[in-house]
Amino acid sequence: MNLQGKTALVTGSTSGIGLGIALKLAEAGANLVLNGFGEVDAALAAVKAKGVKVGHHPADVGKPEEIAALIAYAEERFGGVDILVNNAGIQHVAPVEEFPVERWDAIIAINLSSVFHATRLALPGMRERGWGRIVNIASVHGLVGSVQKAAYVAAKHGVVGLTKVVALETATTGITCNAICPGWVLTPLVQQQIDARAAADGDPERARHELLAEKQPSLEFVTPEQLGALTLFLCSDAAEQVRGAAWNMDGGWTAQ
């Protein structure tokens, strides 16, 4: 897979899933625009070590005007966005009747509305160049529900629906739009859930096993590297007719 000359923008890419995807795209030769608030210098160094050009923009993707600045940065520095990976996300857990309104609004803004805004702003350039790849990192929760995750589940279901609409609107072009729906990935968000369980009984390994056993039959976490490899495939010529897919990578979660 050769992505030399292409520019990829990955939101929420200074750590975790986003960085794993960015590194895979860089290995294939794509220049990278990173975004996020994590360990920026370390992320930049890791991508730069792949021999590609890389930049970072600190946009808060919960704010449409900052997404516009992010896309403008990519256009000014790299000439446009050929590959858009909408990955940024946050989580909050609470029953519906106790769910803080401000957390609902923030999750919808970052996990769903940001996908719309980044996509609508990146599409004109992709249409002009006659090629583009949009990969939305949804979740298994874009396909099924879980208790106490109302905003997250609603947002991720929305991402899957938006993915289908964009795929249909670009169906006769060289632009594809697909979603990846990961199960449990050992990100900082998931580690917090393991730590909370471990605090109750003092056994981190049992907490990890029980978390996986409840949902993920493989009893193994999906890795950022695996998600990066799937993203890379969706950017390839082999995936030219993969359009509007919600591709689950979940260790058997949704097979149950």
JOSUL-V569463 format. One record per backbone hydrogen bond with DSSP energy under -0.5 kcal/mol. NH is the residue of the N-H (numbers start at 0). CO is the residue of the C=O. Records with the same first field share a line. If there is no record, write none. Layout:
NH = CO, CO
//
This chain:
2 = 0, 27
4 = 28
5 = 2
7 = 30
8 = 82
9 = 7, 32
10 = 8, 84
12 = 34
17 = 11, 14
18 = 14
19 = 15
20 = 16
21 = 17
22 = 18
23 = 19
24 = 20
25 = 21
26 = 22
27 = 23
28 = 25
29 = 24
30 = 5
31 = 52
32 = 7
33 = 31, 54
34 = 9
35 = 56
39 = 37
42 = 38
43 = 39
44 = 40
45 = 41
46 = 42
47 = 43
48 = 44
49 = 46
50 = 47
51 = 46
54 = 31
56 = 33
60 = 58
62 = 59
65 = 62
66 = 62
67 = 63
68 = 64
69 = 65
70 = 66
71 = 67
72 = 68
73 = 69
74 = 70
75 = 71
76 = 72
77 = 73
78 = 74
79 = 73
81 = 6, 79
82 = 6
83 = 132
84 = 8, 82
85 = 83, 134
86 = 84
93 = 91, 147
97 = 94
98 = 94, 95
102 = 99
103 = 99
104 = 100
105 = 101
106 = 102
107 = 103
108 = 104
109 = 105
110 = 106
111 = 107
112 = 107
113 = 108
114 = 111
115 = 111
116 = 112
117 = 113
118 = 114
119 = 115
120 = 116
121 = 117
122 = 118
123 = 119
125 = 121
126 = 122
127 = 123
128 = 124
129 = 125
130 = 125
131 = 173
132 = 81
133 = 175
134 = 83, 132
135 = 133, 177
136 = 85, 134
137 = 135, 179
139 = 181
141 = 138
142 = 139
143 = 139
148 = 145
149 = 93
152 = 148
153 = 149
154 = 150
155 = 151
156 = 152
157 = 153
158 = 154
159 = 155
160 = 156
161 = 157
162 = 158
163 = 159
164 = 160
165 = 161
166 = 162
167 = 163
168 = 164
169 = 165
170 = 167
172 = 169
175 = 131
177 = 133
178 = 244
179 = 135
180 = 246
181 = 179
182 = 248
185 = 221
186 = 184
190 = 186
191 = 187
192 = 188
193 = 189
194 = 190
195 = 191
196 = 192
197 = 193
198 = 194
199 = 195, 196
200 = 196
201 = 197
206 = 202
207 = 203
208 = 204
209 = 205
210 = 206
211 = 207
212 = 208
213 = 209
214 = 210, 211
215 = 211
216 = 214
217 = 250
218 = 215
221 = 183
226 = 222
227 = 223
228 = 224
229 = 225
230 = 226
231 = 227
232 = 228
233 = 229
234 = 230, 231
235 = 232
238 = 235
239 = 236
241 = 238
242 = 240
243 = 176
246 = 178, 244
247 = 245
248 = 180
252 = 249
254 = 251
255 = 252
//
